[in-house]
Amino acid sequence: MADSRLPLALARDGVHEKVAGHLEGQPRGKLLDVPTGAGALAMRLKEMGFEVSCCDINAERFAASGLTVDKGNLNDRLPYGEGIFDYVCFLEAIEHTENPYNAVREISRVLKPGGTLVLTTPNYLNIERRLKFLVTGFFTKPVSQSRFRDRFGSEVYDMHLSPLGYTLIRFILEHAGFTITGMTYDRKKRKQVFLKPFVWLIRLYGHLWSDAKRKEYWLDETSGPSVLDGGNTLIIFAKKDGNHK
């Protein structure tokens, strides 16, 4: 149940709970929440004992009591020095960036070697979205210029500019010096129970591939429970390599 003291969470139900649950057992330290939105997660993690810094391209919507926000653009350079933070929460953001490679490099730059990154993004490779892609030919809804003006206020950062699936996100993370340590999802989608036969069919077909081909195409991950059979949101935990600067 949502805490009425917290600002409005911009992530889907279950995301903040999973992130907070993962961090609950970790040593306390300096944590960057970017983009922080209204600051709902930042307040929750501050109350858990983390030293929280907040950053967002739209600082005007920040509403977290007891915290301040820095203005920053993930397509450019974040307003922090190198190796400042023990943790970075990068929630519902990579799909909004014009240059996701730069965004992840910036996060790597401000994160200490051995630090933890928590990344969440729409799960574009779950079974429902795969079937929608067969029908529509795209992973995210098209946006007309009139809808762009009316719904997004002509600001591209609120749109899904880079709808990336797990395989590209993994490549970007590893290229920036991260190793994925775990994955989960927000919560099960009830209607996906009706799509189970497609899940079983994909997994059965994948098992006909050789071990080498399965490894080459990362089938164990992309057909696993967090991706193929997961919810709306993919939650990824990663560590910055100790020797990466």
C-alpha angles and dihedrals in degrees: 000000000000118000108240090211092064125084117252111291113229094198124085121271112282098025099096090042092055093046094047090046091054093048094044092082096044126097112266118253146129113323131187119206108199125199089017098179108188091347101250096138092040092057092047093051092045089055088051089059104263121137097238130201119187129209134176140158088230105048092170094079094054111118107162114136116230095015135089129214132224120211112238141157119218090204088062131026124315115234095247138091126247122288096004102135137060092200137024122195108203102178128175090344118101091072089055096055126099090211111029091176091059091045093055092044089054091050089050090050095055094040121088119242105270091024124139128248122197112195128180129183139155109287100242093175101056116118095258094054092044090056091045088053090056089057102037105024094228139077100220132040116271115248121215120207091250091053089045090057098039102041103026100033090234090293112131094197091075092057129083096252097162112034098188127182126214097271096057092042090053090050092049092048095048091045088056093049102267131132118204110235101178148349137207138153139236100253140314119280109232096214092054088077086078090056094055093106089062090049091052091046093052092047092047091051090047091054089059089065121092119260089249093054092045089053093045092053095039089234094161089064101035093048094039128109096265095053115023096029097027133112133260094290130051114210116200128189118199140172125220109236111256095234096044117107 
